[in-house]
Amino acid sequence: MRSTKLIIDLKNLSHNFRTVRSFLKRNVKICAAVKADAYGHGAVRVAQKLLEDGVDFLAVAAADEGLELRAAGINTPVLVLSLCAPGEVELLVRNNLTPLVFDVEYIELFERAAGKLKKHGFPVHLAVDTGMGRIGCAPEEAAFVAGFIKNKCPNLKLEGMCTHFAASDGIGEEDALYTAKQIKAFTKAWKAVADSGIDPGIRHCANSAAIFSLPETHLDMVRPGIVLYGYYPGQITKEYLDKKEIHTDLRPVMTFETQIAALRHFKSGSSVSYGYTWTASSETRIAVLPVGYADGLLRCFSPGLEVAVGGKFYPVRGRICMDQCMIEIGIRGGVKRWDKAVIFGSREEGALLSAEDVAKISGTISYEVMTGISKRVPRVYR
């Protein structure tokens, strides 16, 4: 196995799941987001562990992600959150993958496929766009669309209704007002469906941020994502929640580590990596790490990134290469060849930075850092 790897701590995953559960009433279901290969952690193993912990639904973004779960023998309900191409519709129906629908043309694709495959009562969830501007019917159209499903689609069943918040992870007054507007619009939509004599089914809108800070949005089911993997969403931080007397304890699940492959002595004036962007101002030593941007250690992380070796920080020098990068360890010190070098993750594994810390170097978010770790980096589960 490569020395560059991801350590996935399934105990921390279970801990974070229990943290989410502690904020919910007993009858509220949990739909865990395992899209994007479970945010880079490995969808199958993560889903299997969450099923052991009692998760009710899983959520993916695309048909092939759902098919991967089914191929692994996972039969729990799976929501497909993004739109599928017409050629994928029968795949969803055949494999009991539940789509989000919102317009007549798209709904008719599933009605025809369900009829062809004799899947009477195939479940769909009605997506309502309350302000995300992505997918979903207008709130005032929800009752009409629900009526179309019930009255014109004998092979389909409206199993649920949902929306997605655009600013629940913000901490400003405008964010709160925008989220309140979305909550009001979604409430009006599902009540209109109910008033028309149609059961809206499982109502769900709470994402990671709303689970902690907006209990009124929990309804019948919540959809945690980033919090399961040990990070807080957007501007929401542990410190912010503590001030509001909302106490949480999330633990990073992923640790990105490698080993020192070589040690090099450099004289003053020697340069490192493409473009010779860094030059030694005095005699020093450089350690070569077998990890680069093809693994997910992005080129834009240099300069600025520091790597942990033996509980101390060592700065990346020069540009990160496709398969390697270099850190300066100084002329003295106890760093040795084959020592473990940790880029980010759990302090229990020797990390000094989190994925959030690394993200700030390039002005991005922890989601992008974790989902950007490539498939060639082996995942090791503990």
Buried (B, 14 or more C-beta within 10 A) or exposed (E): EEBBBBBBBBEBBBBBBEBBBEBBEEEBBBBBBBBBBBBBBBBBBBBBBBBEBEBBBBBBBBBEBBBBBBEEEBEBBBBBBBBBEEEBBBBBBBBBBBBBBBBBEBBBBBBBBBBEEEBEEBBBBBBBBBBBEEBBBBBEBBBBBBBBBBEEBEBBBBBBBBBBBBBBBBBEEEBBEBBEBBBEBBBBBBEBBBEBEBBBBBBBBBBBBBBBBBBEBBBBBBBBBBBBBBBBBBEBBEEBBEEEEBEBEBBBBBBBBBBBBEBEEBEEEBBBBEEEEBEBEEEBBBBBBBBBBEBBBBBBBBBEBBBBBBEBEBBBBBBBBEBBBBBBBEEEEEBEEEBBBBBBBBBEBBBBBBBBBBBBBBEBBBBBBBBBBEEEBEBBBE
